[in-house]
Protein backbone atom coordinates (compact mmCIF):
# COMPACT_ATOMS: atom_id res chain seq x y z
CA UNK A 1 0.00 0.00 0.00
CA UNK A 2 2.85 2.36 0.91
CA UNK A 3 4.58 1.59 -2.40
CA UNK A 4 1.39 2.37 -4.34
CA UNK A 5 0.92 5.61 -2.40
CA UNK A 6 4.49 6.67 -3.19
CA UNK A 7 4.08 5.79 -6.86
CA UNK A 8 0.75 7.66 -7.03
CA UNK A 9 2.29 10.80 -5.54
CA UNK A 10 5.28 10.63 -7.88
CA UNK A 11 2.89 10.48 -10.84
CA UNK A 12 0.90 13.37 -9.34
CA UNK A 13 4.06 15.48 -8.99
CA UNK A 14 5.19 14.65 -12.54
CA UNK A 15 1.82 15.62 -14.04
CA UNK A 16 1.76 18.88 -12.09
CA UNK A 17 5.28 19.60 -13.33
CA UNK A 18 4.19 18.84 -16.91
CA UNK A 19 1.28 21.29 -16.65
CA UNK A 20 3.63 23.95 -15.26
CA UNK A 21 6.11 23.37 -18.11
CA UNK A 22 3.34 23.62 -20.70
CA UNK A 23 2.20 26.88 -19.09
CA UNK A 24 5.59 28.62 -18.89
CA UNK A 25 7.24 27.44 -22.14
CA UNK A 26 6.48 29.76 -25.11
CA UNK A 27 5.58 26.81 -27.35
CA UNK A 28 4.21 24.52 -24.61
CA UNK A 29 0.51 25.30 -25.01
CA UNK A 30 0.61 25.00 -28.78
CA UNK A 31 2.52 21.72 -28.59
CA UNK A 32 -0.13 20.34 -26.24
CA UNK A 33 -3.01 21.63 -28.41
CA UNK A 34 -1.70 20.19 -31.67
CA UNK A 35 0.13 17.03 -30.56
CA UNK A 36 -1.56 15.78 -27.38
CA UNK A 37 -5.04 17.26 -27.18
CA UNK A 38 -6.42 15.75 -30.44
CA UNK A 39 -5.82 12.23 -29.10
CA UNK A 40 -7.00 13.03 -25.56
CA UNK A 41 -10.14 14.71 -26.90
CA UNK A 42 -10.86 11.83 -29.29
CA UNK A 43 -10.57 9.25 -26.52
CA UNK A 44 -12.67 11.13 -23.96
CA UNK A 45 -15.33 12.09 -26.53
CA UNK A 46 -15.56 8.52 -27.77
CA UNK A 47 -16.08 7.18 -24.24
CA UNK A 48 -18.66 9.84 -23.36
CA UNK A 49 -20.55 9.25 -26.63
CA UNK A 50 -21.93 5.97 -25.21
CA UNK A 51 -23.76 7.84 -22.45
CA UNK A 52 -26.93 9.76 -23.44
CA UNK A 53 -26.60 12.06 -20.42
CA UNK A 54 -24.01 14.66 -19.57
CA UNK A 55 -21.12 12.74 -18.03
CA UNK A 56 -19.54 16.10 -17.28
CA UNK A 57 -22.27 17.11 -14.84
CA UNK A 58 -22.35 13.63 -13.30
CA UNK A 59 -18.57 13.77 -12.76
CA UNK A 60 -18.68 17.26 -11.25
CA UNK A 61 -21.38 16.10 -8.83
CA UNK A 62 -19.24 13.07 -7.92
CA UNK A 63 -16.18 15.29 -7.40
CA UNK A 64 -18.16 17.61 -5.13
CA UNK A 65 -19.57 14.68 -3.14
CA UNK A 66 -16.11 13.14 -2.79
CA UNK A 67 -14.57 16.38 -1.51
CA UNK A 68 -17.40 16.79 1.01
CA UNK A 69 -17.61 13.18 2.19
CA UNK A 70 -13.92 12.24 2.22
CA UNK A 71 -13.07 14.08 5.50
CA UNK A 72 -16.03 12.41 7.22
CA UNK A 73 -15.14 8.93 5.94
CA UNK A 74 -11.46 9.42 6.75
CA UNK A 75 -12.32 10.65 10.26
CA UNK A 76 -14.53 7.64 11.07
CA UNK A 77 -11.93 5.29 9.60
CA UNK A 78 -9.36 6.98 11.82
CA UNK A 79 -7.08 7.86 8.95
CA UNK A 80 -4.25 10.29 9.51
CA UNK A 81 -3.47 13.37 7.40
CA UNK A 82 -7.09 14.00 6.35
CA UNK A 83 -6.31 17.45 4.94
CA UNK A 84 -3.43 16.02 2.92
CA UNK A 85 -5.77 13.42 1.44
CA UNK A 86 -8.33 16.11 0.60
CA UNK A 87 -5.62 18.17 -1.09
CA UNK A 88 -4.50 15.18 -3.14
CA UNK A 89 -8.05 14.58 -4.39
CA UNK A 90 -8.33 18.24 -5.36
CA UNK A 91 -4.99 18.14 -7.20
CA UNK A 92 -6.05 15.07 -9.21
CA UNK A 93 -9.21 16.94 -10.27
CA UNK A 94 -7.10 19.95 -11.31
CA UNK A 95 -4.75 17.68 -13.27
CA UNK A 96 -7.67 16.03 -15.08
CA UNK A 97 -9.02 19.46 -15.99
CA UNK A 98 -5.74 20.75 -17.45
CA UNK A 99 -4.59 17.52 -19.10
CA UNK A 100 -8.08 16.86 -20.50
CA UNK A 101 -8.56 20.32 -22.01
CA UNK A 102 -7.41 23.21 -19.80
CA UNK A 103 -3.85 23.45 -21.20
CA UNK A 104 -5.46 25.00 -24.30
CA UNK A 105 -5.53 28.20 -22.22
CA UNK A 106 -1.75 28.40 -22.63
CA UNK A 107 -1.56 28.14 -26.41
CA UNK A 108 -0.54 30.85 -28.90
CA UNK A 109 -2.96 33.69 -29.48
CA UNK A 110 -5.49 33.84 -32.32
CA UNK A 111 -3.31 36.37 -34.15
CA UNK A 112 -0.14 34.31 -33.81
CA UNK A 113 -1.80 31.17 -35.15
CA UNK A 114 -3.43 32.94 -38.11
CA UNK A 115 -0.20 34.92 -38.66
CA UNK A 116 -1.94 38.27 -38.89
CA UNK A 117 -1.47 41.51 -36.99
CA UNK A 118 -4.14 42.96 -34.71
CA UNK A 119 -5.45 46.32 -35.95
CA UNK A 120 -5.45 49.60 -34.09
CA UNK A 121 -8.78 51.39 -33.99
CA UNK A 122 -9.40 53.65 -36.98
CA UNK A 123 -12.73 55.33 -37.50
CA UNK A 124 -12.84 54.70 -41.25
CA UNK A 125 -11.94 51.02 -40.78
CA UNK A 126 -14.66 50.47 -38.19
CA UNK A 127 -17.24 52.33 -40.32
CA UNK A 128 -16.33 50.16 -43.32
CA UNK A 129 -16.75 47.01 -41.23
CA UNK A 130 -20.04 48.29 -39.81
CA UNK A 131 -21.45 49.05 -43.27
CA UNK A 132 -20.51 45.60 -44.59
CA UNK A 133 -21.82 43.83 -41.50
CA UNK A 134 -25.14 45.69 -41.57
CA UNK A 135 -25.62 45.00 -45.28
CA UNK A 136 -24.94 41.27 -44.81
CA UNK A 137 -27.03 41.18 -41.65
CA UNK A 138 -30.06 42.54 -43.49
CA UNK A 139 -29.47 40.15 -46.40
CA UNK A 140 -29.24 37.17 -44.03
CA UNK A 141 -32.64 37.79 -42.46
CA UNK A 142 -35.18 35.03 -42.87
CA UNK A 143 -38.59 34.87 -41.26
CA UNK A 144 -38.51 31.08 -41.09
CA UNK A 145 -35.83 30.14 -38.55
CA UNK A 146 -36.92 26.54 -37.98
CA UNK A 147 -34.05 24.07 -38.30
CA UNK A 148 -33.33 20.36 -38.33
CA UNK A 149 -30.72 20.24 -35.56
CA UNK A 150 -29.06 17.07 -36.81
CA UNK A 151 -28.70 18.53 -40.31
CA UNK A 152 -27.36 21.79 -38.88
CA UNK A 153 -24.75 19.96 -36.77
CA UNK A 154 -23.55 17.99 -39.80
CA UNK A 155 -23.41 21.17 -41.91
CA UNK A 156 -21.39 23.08 -39.30
CA UNK A 157 -19.01 20.15 -38.77
CA UNK A 158 -18.39 19.90 -42.52
CA UNK A 159 -17.38 23.59 -42.63
CA UNK A 160 -15.07 23.13 -39.63
CA UNK A 161 -13.50 20.19 -41.47
CA UNK A 162 -12.39 22.63 -44.20
CA UNK A 163 -10.44 24.91 -41.86
CA UNK A 164 -6.69 24.46 -42.57
CA UNK A 165 -4.79 22.38 -40.02
CA UNK A 166 -2.30 25.23 -39.58
CA UNK A 167 -4.86 27.27 -37.68
CA UNK A 168 -4.57 24.84 -34.79
CA UNK A 169 -8.09 23.39 -34.52
CA UNK A 170 -8.69 19.66 -34.24
CA UNK A 171 -11.21 18.04 -36.57
CA UNK A 172 -14.75 17.24 -35.38
CA UNK A 173 -15.76 13.59 -35.16
CA UNK A 174 -19.16 12.07 -36.10
CA UNK A 175 -19.70 10.75 -32.56
CA UNK A 176 -19.18 14.18 -30.96
CA UNK A 177 -22.68 15.40 -30.26
CA UNK A 178 -23.91 17.99 -27.74
CA UNK A 179 -25.44 16.70 -24.53
CA UNK A 180 -28.53 18.04 -22.76
CA UNK A 181 -27.96 19.70 -19.41
CA UNK A 182 -29.18 17.81 -16.34
CA UNK A 183 -29.51 21.05 -14.36
CA UNK A 184 -30.89 23.15 -17.19
CA UNK A 185 -32.93 25.43 -14.92
CA UNK A 186 -29.82 26.44 -13.01
CA UNK A 187 -27.87 27.25 -16.18
CA UNK A 188 -30.74 29.38 -17.50
CA UNK A 189 -30.77 31.29 -14.22
CA UNK A 190 -27.09 32.21 -14.60
CA UNK A 191 -27.39 32.98 -18.32
CA UNK A 192 -25.33 30.03 -19.61
CA UNK A 193 -26.43 28.97 -23.11
CA UNK A 194 -23.89 26.17 -23.32
CA UNK A 195 -20.43 25.12 -22.24
CA UNK A 196 -17.58 22.81 -23.14
CA UNK A 197 -16.94 20.00 -20.66
CA UNK A 198 -13.18 19.73 -20.02
CA UNK A 199 -13.32 16.42 -18.15
CA UNK A 200 -15.04 14.29 -20.81
CA UNK A 201 -14.73 16.45 -23.98
CA UNK A 202 -18.47 17.02 -24.20
CA UNK A 203 -20.38 20.01 -25.54
CA UNK A 204 -23.45 20.90 -23.48
CA UNK A 205 -26.29 23.06 -24.85
CA UNK A 206 -29.12 24.74 -22.98
CA UNK A 207 -32.47 23.06 -23.74
CA UNK A 208 -34.17 26.47 -23.95
CA UNK A 209 -32.15 27.69 -26.92
CA UNK A 210 -34.35 28.91 -29.76
CA UNK A 211 -33.81 27.63 -33.30
CA UNK A 212 -32.36 31.04 -34.15
CA UNK A 213 -29.72 30.82 -31.41
CA UNK A 214 -28.90 27.13 -31.77
CA UNK A 215 -26.46 27.17 -34.76
CA UNK A 216 -24.26 30.00 -33.46
CA UNK A 217 -24.19 28.57 -29.91
CA UNK A 218 -23.47 25.05 -31.15
CA UNK A 219 -20.61 26.29 -33.37
CA UNK A 220 -19.23 28.35 -30.46
CA UNK A 221 -19.15 25.34 -28.12
CA UNK A 222 -17.85 23.03 -30.84
CA UNK A 223 -14.90 25.35 -31.43
CA UNK A 224 -14.03 25.00 -27.73
CA UNK A 225 -14.13 21.23 -28.16
CA UNK A 226 -11.76 21.62 -31.12
CA UNK A 227 -9.16 23.33 -28.94
CA UNK A 228 -10.19 27.00 -28.78
CA UNK A 229 -9.92 28.46 -25.27
CA UNK A 230 -10.62 32.15 -25.97
CA UNK A 231 -14.30 33.10 -25.80
CA UNK A 232 -13.68 35.82 -28.40
CA UNK A 233 -12.09 33.33 -30.77
CA UNK A 234 -14.95 30.86 -30.19
CA UNK A 235 -17.31 33.67 -31.26
CA UNK A 236 -15.08 34.34 -34.28
CA UNK A 237 -15.26 30.75 -35.48
CA UNK A 238 -18.98 30.50 -34.72
CA UNK A 239 -19.61 33.57 -36.88
CA UNK A 240 -17.10 32.60 -39.57
CA UNK A 241 -18.45 29.05 -39.91
CA UNK A 242 -22.18 29.80 -39.66
CA UNK A 243 -21.98 32.73 -42.09
CA UNK A 244 -20.54 30.36 -44.73
CA UNK A 245 -23.40 27.86 -44.39
CA UNK A 246 -25.76 27.23 -47.30
CA UNK A 247 -28.67 26.91 -44.83
CA UNK A 248 -30.45 30.32 -44.56
CA UNK A 249 -31.39 30.06 -40.83
CA UNK A 250 -27.78 29.16 -39.99
CA UNK A 251 -26.45 32.22 -41.85
CA UNK A 252 -28.99 34.41 -40.08
CA UNK A 253 -27.98 32.86 -36.74
CA UNK A 254 -24.37 33.93 -37.46
CA UNK A 255 -25.28 37.60 -37.83
CA UNK A 256 -27.90 37.50 -35.08
CA UNK A 257 -25.33 35.98 -32.70
CA UNK A 258 -22.76 38.67 -33.47
CA UNK A 259 -25.13 41.65 -33.46
CA UNK A 260 -24.93 42.27 -29.69
CA UNK A 261 -21.13 42.45 -29.82
CA UNK A 262 -21.20 44.76 -32.84
CA UNK A 263 -23.70 47.03 -31.08
CA UNK A 264 -21.56 47.03 -27.93
CA UNK A 265 -18.52 48.20 -29.95
CA UNK A 266 -20.58 50.67 -32.01
CA UNK A 267 -21.94 52.31 -28.86
CA UNK A 268 -18.37 53.11 -27.81
CA UNK A 269 -16.96 54.01 -31.24
CA UNK A 270 -19.85 56.12 -32.57
CA UNK A 271 -21.43 59.33 -31.37
CA UNK A 272 -24.96 59.07 -30.01
CA UNK A 273 -26.44 60.42 -33.28
CA UNK A 274 -24.28 58.10 -35.39
CA UNK A 275 -25.35 55.13 -33.28
CA UNK A 276 -29.04 55.99 -33.60
CA UNK A 277 -28.70 56.48 -37.36
CA UNK A 278 -26.93 53.13 -37.67
CA UNK A 279 -29.70 51.36 -35.75
CA UNK A 280 -32.22 52.79 -38.23
CA UNK A 281 -30.42 51.00 -41.09
CA UNK A 282 -31.11 47.57 -39.55
CA UNK A 283 -34.22 45.67 -40.60
CA UNK A 284 -36.79 46.25 -37.79
CA UNK A 285 -37.66 42.54 -37.82
CA UNK A 286 -34.05 41.73 -36.94
CA UNK A 287 -34.09 44.18 -34.05
CA UNK A 288 -37.35 42.63 -32.88
CA UNK A 289 -35.81 39.14 -32.96
CA UNK A 290 -32.81 40.43 -31.01
CA UNK A 291 -35.08 42.11 -28.45
CA UNK A 292 -37.15 38.93 -28.00
CA UNK A 293 -34.02 36.84 -27.45
CA UNK A 294 -32.56 39.26 -24.94
CA UNK A 295 -35.85 39.66 -23.09
CA UNK A 296 -36.34 35.90 -22.83
CA UNK A 297 -32.96 35.25 -21.20
CA UNK A 298 -33.32 38.26 -18.92
CA UNK A 299 -36.63 36.84 -17.72
CA UNK A 300 -34.96 33.50 -16.96
CA UNK A 301 -32.02 34.95 -15.02
CA UNK A 302 -31.63 34.96 -11.28
CA UNK A 303 -29.75 38.28 -10.69
CA UNK A 304 -27.85 37.10 -7.61
CA UNK A 305 -26.79 33.75 -9.11
CA UNK A 306 -25.90 35.40 -12.43
CA UNK A 307 -23.73 38.01 -10.73
CA UNK A 308 -21.98 35.33 -8.68
CA UNK A 309 -21.36 33.16 -11.75
CA UNK A 310 -19.95 36.11 -13.71
CA UNK A 311 -17.69 37.07 -10.81
CA UNK A 312 -16.26 33.55 -10.46
CA UNK A 313 -15.85 33.01 -14.20
CA UNK A 314 -14.19 36.41 -14.57
CA UNK A 315 -11.59 35.45 -11.95
CA UNK A 316 -11.14 32.04 -13.59
CA UNK A 317 -10.45 33.58 -17.04
CA UNK A 318 -7.99 36.10 -15.62
CA UNK A 319 -6.10 33.29 -13.86
CA UNK A 320 -5.76 31.43 -17.16
CA UNK A 321 -4.01 33.98 -19.39
CA UNK A 322 -7.08 36.12 -20.25
CA UNK A 323 -6.33 39.38 -18.43
CA UNK A 324 -9.55 41.03 -19.69
CA UNK A 325 -11.75 38.36 -18.13
CA UNK A 326 -15.37 38.41 -19.33
CA UNK A 327 -14.60 41.32 -21.68
CA UNK A 328 -12.82 38.74 -23.82
CA UNK A 329 -16.19 37.85 -25.41
CA UNK A 330 -16.55 41.26 -27.14
CA UNK A 331 -13.02 41.22 -28.60
CA UNK A 332 -14.36 39.12 -31.47
CA UNK A 333 -14.96 42.31 -33.48
CA UNK A 334 -11.26 43.16 -33.39
CA UNK A 335 -10.47 39.66 -34.68
CA UNK A 336 -12.92 39.95 -37.57
CA UNK A 337 -11.61 43.38 -38.54
CA UNK A 338 -8.00 42.14 -38.38
CA UNK A 339 -8.83 39.27 -40.75
CA UNK A 340 -10.64 41.67 -43.14
CA UNK A 341 -7.67 44.04 -43.15
CA UNK A 342 -5.19 41.19 -43.72
CA UNK A 343 -7.16 40.21 -46.84
CA UNK A 344 -7.21 43.78 -48.13
CA UNK A 345 -3.59 44.61 -47.32
CA UNK A 346 -1.23 41.62 -47.82
CA UNK A 347 1.60 43.48 -46.06
CA UNK A 348 -0.42 43.31 -42.83
CA UNK A 349 -0.08 39.53 -42.83
CA UNK A 350 2.74 37.84 -41.02
CA UNK A 351 2.75 35.01 -43.52
CA UNK A 352 -0.66 33.40 -43.90
CA UNK A 353 -3.91 34.50 -45.50
CA UNK A 354 -7.33 33.42 -44.26
CA UNK A 355 -9.56 32.85 -47.25
CA UNK A 356 -13.21 33.75 -46.75
CA UNK A 357 -14.08 30.59 -48.68
CA UNK A 358 -12.32 28.23 -46.29
N, C-alpha and C positions, 0 to 999 in steps of 0.2 A: 504493500500500500504506500509506504514511504517512497519507494522507487518511482511509482506511478505519479505521486504528487510532485516529486522533484522534476520528472520528465515533463509533466503538464505545465509547470511553472517556467521551465526553460523554453518550451514552445510559446507560452504566453509572452515572455520577455522578447523572444525573437520576432514575433509578429508585431508587437508594439514598436520594436526598433525598425522593422520594415516600413511600417506606416510613417514613422518619423522621417526615415530616409526619403520616402516618396514625397513627403511634404516639403522638405527643405532643399532637395536637389532640383535645379532648374528644369531638368527634363524628366523628373521622376513621375509627376502626374500624367504626363503624356505617354510615357512608357507603359504605365499601368493601364491607361484608357485604351491604348491600341494593341497591347500585347497580352495583357492578363484579363482585363474586364470582359472582352467578347466571349471568352470561354467560361468565365464565372457566371456571366449573365445567362448564357445559353443553358448551362447546367441547372441553375436555380429556376429559370423560367420553365424549363422542361419538367422539372419535378412539380412545380406549383400548378402546371397546366392540368394535372390529373385531379385537382381539387376544385369543385365548382364555387367554393367560397373563398373569401379573402384570407389566405394563409398569413398574410402580413398582420392583419388585425388580431388573428388568433394567437400568433407568436408574441405580439406586443402585450396582449393580455396575460399570456403565460409568463413573460419576463417580469411584468409588474407583480404578478402573484408570487413568483419565486423570490423576488427581492423583499416582498413583505413577509412571506411565510418562513423564509430561511432562518432569520434570527430566532424565531419562536421554536422551530424544529431543532435547531442547533442547541438552544438553551435546554430544552427538555431532554435532549440526547447527551447533555453534559459535554458538549464539544468545546474545546478551547479555541481562542482566536476567532470569535464569531465575526467581529468587524473585518478581519482580514479575509475571511471567507466571503463576506458580503461584497467586499471590494473586488475580489477575484471574479465573482459572478458579473459584476458591473463592467469590469475590464473585458471579459469575453464578449459581452453584448456590444461594447464599443468596437472591438476588433471585428466582429461580424459585420457591423454597420460599414466600417471603412473598407474592409477587404471586399465585401459584397457589392458596394457601389460608391461609398462616400469618398474614396480617393479621387474620384472624378472632380471634386472640388479643387484639387491642386494642379489641374492640367493647364496647358497654355490657354491664353485668352482667345476669344472669338476672332479678334483681329489678327493675332499671330497665326492661328490655324488657317484662316482664309488668305493670309498674306496681303492684307490691305491696311491702309492707315485710317485711324479714326479721323473724323472731320471736325474742325472747329466750327462754331456756330457762325453762319453768315445769313443775313436776312433774305437775300435773293435765292440762296440755296434752299432754305426752309420753305419759302413761298413757292418755289418750283415743285418741291416735293408735295406740298399741300395741295396744289392745283392738280397734279397727277393723281394723287390719292383720292381726292374728292370726285374727280371724273370717273375713275375706275370703281369707286364705291357706288356711285349712282348707277353705273352700267351693270354692276353685279346684282343689284336688287332684284329679288324675285318674291312674288307674293306667296307662292307655294314653297314652304320650307320643309315639307315632310321628306324624310329620308328613310332608306333601308340601311340600318346601322351596319349590318354585315357587309353590304356592298361598299359603304363608305369606308369602313376599316380596310378592306382589301384595296380600294382605290388609293387611299393615303399611304398604305404600306408600299404599293408599287411605285409611288413617286419618291418615297424615301429610298427605295432600292436604287434609284438613279442618281443619288447624290454621290459625287466622287469620293473614293476611299480616303483621299488626302485631306478631306475636311474633318476627319477624326470621328465620324459616327459609325457605330456598328450597324449591321443590317438587320432589319426586323425579320422574325421567324413566323411561320404560319400558326404555330401553337401559342404565340404570345397574344393573349386576348385580355381586355380589361375586365376586372372583377367588380362586382357590386359591393358596396360598402355595407358592413354589418351594422354599423352605428351611424346610418345615414342622417338621422335627425340631428345628431350632434355636429356632424360636419356642416350641415346646412346652417346651423346656428352660429358657427364661427366663419361662415363664408367660404368654405373650401369646396371647390367644384370638382377637384380630383387631386390625386397625388401619386407619386412614384414610390413603390415600396422597396427600400434598399435591402431588406433582409431576404426576400424571395424573388426579386426582380419581377414584381407585378405592378401593373398600372391599375389604379382604382378610380372609378368615375362615379360622381354623385348621381343617384337615381332620379333626381329632380331636374336634371339638365333638359332644356328644351331641344328640339330638333335643330334649331338655329345655332345653339351654342355647342352642340355635341361635336361636330367635326373639328373646330378650332381647339376645343379642350382636349379631345382625344389626341390630336396631333401634338399638342403641347406636352402631354404626359408621355406620349410615345417617344418624343425626342429625349426626355429625361432617361427613359429606359435604354435608349441608344447611346447614352454616355454624356449627355449635356447636363451640366450642373447649374449653369446660370439661368435664372428665370427669364431674363431679358432675351438670352439666346434661344430658350425654349419657345418664347413668343415669336422670335424671328423665324424659326423653322416652321412653326405652326402656320404663320401667315404665308411664308414663302411656298410651303407645300400645298396648302389648301387653295391658295390663289391660282395655282397651276392646274387644279382639278378640272376635268371636263364635266363635272356634275354641278349644275347651277347652284343648288343650295349650299354646296361645300364652298364654292367661290364666294358666295355672299357671306357665309360664316367667317371666312378669312377677314373680310373687310369690317364686318360687324364686330369681330373679336378685337380688332386693332383700333377701332374708332375711339374708344375711351382713352387710350394712350395718346393718340394723335390730338384729341381735344385737350388733354392735360398739358401737352407741350405747347399747343397753339395758344392756350390761355396765358402762358408765360411769355411766349415770343411775340404775340400780337398785341396791339392796343385794344382797348375795349370795343371801339367802333369796328376795327378790323375783324375782331373775333365774332361780333354779331353779324357782320356782313358775310363772313365765311359760313356761319351756321345757316344763313338763308340760302346758300347754294346747295345745301344737302337736301335730297328728296325727303319731304316731311314724313313719308311712310317709314323711312329708315330711322329717323329720329324717334318716331313713335315706337318702333320695335326696340330701340335702344332704351327708351324710357321704361317700357314694360319689363324688359329684362332686369334693369337696375332696381325697379320698384319691387319686383318679385323677391329678389335676393335680400333686399333691405327688410322686407316684411318677414323673412325667415330668420334673420339674424337675432342673436341674443347679444346686446351691446356689451355687457360685461365679459362674456366668454370670448367674443370677437376681439375685444381690446386685449385680453390676456393672451390669446393665441398670437395676435400680431406682435405683441411685445416679446414673447418667447421666440418666435420665428425670426424676428429682427435680430435678436442677440445671436441666435444660432447661425444666421447667414454671415454676420460680421465676424464670428469666430472661425469661419471657414472660407476666408479669403475674399469675401464680398463686403468691402468696407462701407458701402452705401446701404446695406441691409435691404429692407423692403422696397426702397427706391429703385433697386435693380430691375424690377419689372418694367418700369417706364423707359429704361434706357434702350429698349428695342428700336425706337425711332432713330436714334443715333446710328445703330447698326444698319438699318435699312438705307439711310441716307449715305453712309459710308460705302455701301455696296453699289448704290446708284452712281456715286461720284467716281468710283474705281472703274466702272464701265464706260463712263463718259471721258475720263482723263486717264489713259493708260499709265502715265507717269506717277499717278497716285498709288499704283499697285506695287507691292513689294516683290511680286513675282508670280502671282496666280490670279486669273480672272474668274469670276463667278458668273457663269452664263445664266440668264433668266430662263432658259429652256431646260436647265438641268433638273 
